[in-house]
Amino acid sequence: MIRTILVDDEPPARDILREFLGAYDDVEIVAECVNGFEAVKAVSEHDPDLLLLDIQMPKLDGFEVLSLLDRSPIVVFATAHDEYALRAFEVHALDYLLKPFSETRFRAVIERVRERLSRGQPRTAVAPLGEALRKKPLQRVVVRSEDGSIQVIPVTRVDYIEASDDAILVVTGGAKLKKQQSIGDLANELDPDRFVRIHRSYLLNIERIEKIELYAKDSRVAILRDGTRLPVSRSGYATLRELL
Amino acid sequence: MTTREPLLRGQLAIYAVAAVAAVALVTTTVLTWRPGTPLSPIVLAALAPSLLLGFISLASRYLCRAMPLRSSSATSIITTHGGSAAAASGVWIVAWNASASALGQPVPDSTLLFMIGAMLYVATVTVHYLVLEVETSREAEDAALRYRVLAREAELRAFKAQVDPHFLFNSLNAVASLCGTRPADAREMAQRLAEFFRLMLRVGSLERISLGEEIDLVTRYLAIEQVRFGDRLTTHINVDAAAAQCQVPPLLLQPLVENAVRHGIASVVEGGTIDITASLHDGALRISIDNPADPDRVVSPGEGIGLQNAAGRLNAVSDGRARLSAAEDSGRFHVEIELPR
């Protein structure tokens, strides 16, 4: 059985997916989601084989949903927008359906899914988003906490990011939110003119800087508007000086 | 757009000085020279004062610019230029006298010199005024052209922004979807789409339509979006009978309402209500559009173009008297238009 989750915020769009999927005996719809939050939750609950995913949705878009998944099912995007096709390819989506799509086109998708599953290809870990997003900096950071709730933080509200073991802490308004990603990967996705790697373990939103002080010989400290003090390495200071 | 080079700059100024000086030189030489005497000493004596008169005449351009024909009274123009003509001629006579005595040449009759100087001065003033008139009308032409180009650009942008192609694709997807389960609804949706586009093409070619007609178009648009968004979209439209009679540029509200759906309703999980009101206050038409919008939504590059277009078109049709303001506050987006009649 191909265990499938379909995600679209528009009822008629879900209807046609459900109708087309109904023609295949080996496909089972395990969940239907109307937004990105539900999708992330449903994927971690059901661990499906196939995710039929809209891109433009409230709160989380399709790409943000993928970035929050621990394991990625086979992903097929279904959207009216053709401008995301390149990005979809870069996050290793199996296919890209342009709405409205025909039954013949949909059958081809299902056949590709069957083929991929029969080859028993190991499920890939979450596709690296960094490469795909580098062209356009992230506008918001999405974080999934341990209880499963999801927070969407516009980058303007991120104060700084701190490396913590194998994860990072996104600091916003005093709150520290844990995210499973390396600080280097996130640095690549964020706007380099706003977020500066001031230290091996710190990525700072430069709009938060109150002043930079000499702390000891060759070592500096950044003092933020809220009084937080963060260490600044020598190369971090060089980058800062270039920007400010 | 490049501004045209003002006349009488650089080379042209040299020509002007040369022309006045040449006329002064020739006339005074002819009047002073007696057959049988050598010509060249007289030409030499006339040269310096003639050049001086040329420069003085050129400088009168500043006086002309300070006293434009349109905004100055005839008496002040006549007295000012009369006075400066007399002064210029005086300087010219004195210069002639000095030059002639230095070179030991006879001086022409002062009355004749005065008349030549004054006439040349008046002639240059006339030329200055002509040139200034041409420049002013050229500037006015340029400004009118610039304005027409801007208005046209705003129209074009508005026309392009009228319909988001994704609206069409998503609506067609809804039609395709309904075909399978609710064929009667599919047929109705297809008809709604056709009627909406037909109406939009028709009003798009008109100069003005009544607000009532625009609201009709917007209502049809929202009915289509209703099928896509289901319970997430509700609409309240409240338009006074008097406001509905007002004339507005076509497709003024349609792109704004489309924004309210695309960037507003579509960004909110639970959806919400789009509120459209229009009424007359002291003879001015006031329209407001209010919708929910997620403050944390990813702002697409196209967002704001619809507002800019609407503001540009309002400006073009009201000569800048109309007002459009937009504000976003605690999860709601609000657009307000005031159009004086």
Chai-1 contact restraints between the chains, C-beta under 6 A:
chainA,res_idxA,chainB,res_idxB,connection_type,confidence,min_distance_angstrom,max_distance_angstrom,comment,restraint_id
A,E10,B,R228,contact,1.0,0.0,6.0,A-B,restraint_1
A,P11,B,G230,contact,1.0,0.0,6.0,A-B,restraint_2
A,P12,B,A174,contact,1.0,0.0,6.0,A-B,restraint_3
A,P12,B,S177,contact,1.0,0.0,6.0,A-B,restraint_4
A,A13,B,N173,contact,1.0,0.0,6.0,A-B,restraint_5
A,D15,B,S177,contact,1.0,0.0,6.0,A-B,restraint_6
A,I16,B,A176,contact,1.0,0.0,6.0,A-B,restraint_7
A,I16,B,S177,contact,1.0,0.0,6.0,A-B,restraint_8
A,E19,B,G180,contact,1.0,0.0,6.0,A-B,restraint_9
A,N35,B,V269,contact,1.0,0.0,6.0,A-B,restraint_10
A,P58,B,S267,contact,1.0,0.0,6.0,A-B,restraint_11
A,P58,B,V268,contact,1.0,0.0,6.0,A-B,restraint_12
A,P58,B,V269,contact,1.0,0.0,6.0,A-B,restraint_13
A,K59,B,V269,contact,1.0,0.0,6.0,A-B,restraint_14
A,A80,B,H166,contact,1.0,0.0,6.0,A-B,restraint_15
A,A80,B,F169,contact,1.0,0.0,6.0,A-B,restraint_16
A,A80,B,N170,contact,1.0,0.0,6.0,A-B,restraint_17
A,K99,B,F169,contact,1.0,0.0,6.0,A-B,restraint_18
A,K99,B,N173,contact,1.0,0.0,6.0,A-B,restraint_19
A,P100,B,L172,contact,1.0,0.0,6.0,A-B,restraint_20
A,P100,B,N173,contact,1.0,0.0,6.0,A-B,restraint_21
A,P100,B,A176,contact,1.0,0.0,6.0,A-B,restraint_22
A,Q139,B,V298,contact,1.0,0.0,6.0,A-B,restraint_23
A,V152,B,D296,contact,1.0,0.0,6.0,A-B,restraint_24
A,P154,B,D296,contact,1.0,0.0,6.0,A-B,restraint_25
